[in-house]
Amino acid sequence: MGGRHETEKRTVRGKTREDLDLIEMLDPVAETVGYEIVRLRLMGGAEQRRLQIMAERPLLEDGTGGDMNVEDCAKLSRAISEVMDAADPIAGEYTLEVSSPGVDRPLTRLKDFETYAGLEVRIELDRVAEGRKRFKGELAGVEDDQVGLNIEGEDDVTVYFPFAWIVDAKLVLTDELMKRGADARAARVDAENDNDLSESEED
């Protein structure tokens, strides 16, 4: 596996070599139509496979973006289907599923651990650290490619794990996370309404 794939492996976005090859091919497609691939999984056997793609709008400095509605998923699905039909990288039949990460989303890129600092998360490592592989606590940000975690139930204990050790990480559904998700949706609706107003004024 080359350097590019080693880098991708550490982002937890794809589990297999096939996943990583597809991410490499489809990242530019998603970016062209205004989205980012959060995670990709090619699942199932030879008869019928499922290509599951989780994506989002890039987060903007004002905090908007990040979510995906039905129209977004359909737009990205069409763009990916065109490229997949032409390149035909998957042998046999498969079903394409494009979805939003959801509120209690997985964290798959280093920047996700910065974006969601202060929220509760579950993390699983590929090795034993501090006597275990699974941790729960509050994200404490990122320092030099190390993910900080304030461990639940252990006051004033912050541990740092190399990002490369993380095999799975997901936000925990809390009241704070629900509020943050609602605020983000409200900000997006406001932004879309402002765009609609400006377009109608131009007409």
C-alpha positions, -999 to +999 in steps of 0.1 A: +000+000+000+014+033-010+018+065+009-015+080-003-034+050+010-015+050+043-026+085+048-062+076+040-061+046+063-055+070+092-085+090+084-109+061+092-129+070+061-124+036+044-117+002+059-105-018+029-081-012-001-112-012-023-128+015-001-097+036-003-094+033-041-130+045-044-125+074-020-095+085-041-116+084-073-148+100-058-133+127-036-128+151-066-163+143-078-179+152-045-158+184-042-168+195-077-205+195-068-199+211-034-196+182-009-171+162+012-171+125+016-171+117+054-170+079+051-173+052+024-180+015+028-184-011+001-203-039+017-218-073+008-208-103-013-203-108-050-240-111-059-253-078-046-231-052-030-239-018-013-218+013-017-226+034+013-213+070+011-218+094+040-212+130+029-217+166+040-214+202+029-181+218+039-184+237+072-180+274+067-163+299+090-197+312+101-207+277+113-231+270+085-229+240+063-221+205+074-255+189+070-271+173+039-308+173+030-326+150+005-318+173-025-281+173-016-280+135-013-298+132-047-274+157-064-243+139-051-258+105-060-263+116-096-227+129-099-212+098-084-234+075-105-222+092-137-186+086-128-192+051-116-211+041-147-182+054-169-153+039-148-171+007-137-147+001-108-170-024-090-175-059-105-211-071-106-243-054-093-243-029-066-266-003-049-255+032-042-266+048-010-258+084-002-267+098+032-260+125+058-237+118+087-266+126+111-264+144+144-245+116+163-221+114+135-188+095+131-156+115+132-134+103+104-109+131+097-085+150+120-104+182+114-136+166+128-120+163+162-112+200+162-147+210+149-165+190+176-142+198+205-162+201+238-188+174+228-190+139+241-175+111+220-168+074+220-134+064+206-120+030+198-083+024+192-064-002+172-043-010+203-045-010+241-038+024+258-043+032+295-053-005+299-081-005+273-091+002+237-125+020+241-129+054+257-158+078+263-154+114+273-153+150+261-132+159+231-104+183+241-093+193+206-062+184+186-025+190+192+002+179+167-020+151+152-029+139+187-066+138+197-073+150+232-100+134+254-112+143+289-120+108+301-155+104+316-155+099+353-119+109+358-117+145+368-089+166+354-076+136+333-069+145+296-053+119+275-039+123+240-040+096+213-022+097+179-049+101+153-034+070+135-045+048+164-082+056+161-103+030+142-137+043+152-151+075+167-186+087+171-204+116+188-227+107+217-263+119+214-266+145+242-289+175+248-259+198+239-254+179+206-291+181+198-291+219+204-260+223+183-276+204+154-308+224+157-288+257+157-269+246+126-301+237+108-317+271+117-286+289+105-288+271+072-325+278+067-318+315+074-290+315+049-312+299+022-340+323+029-316+352+025-304+338-008-340+334-020-347+370-011-317+383-029-325+363-060-361+375-060-349+411-056-326+407-086-356+394-106 
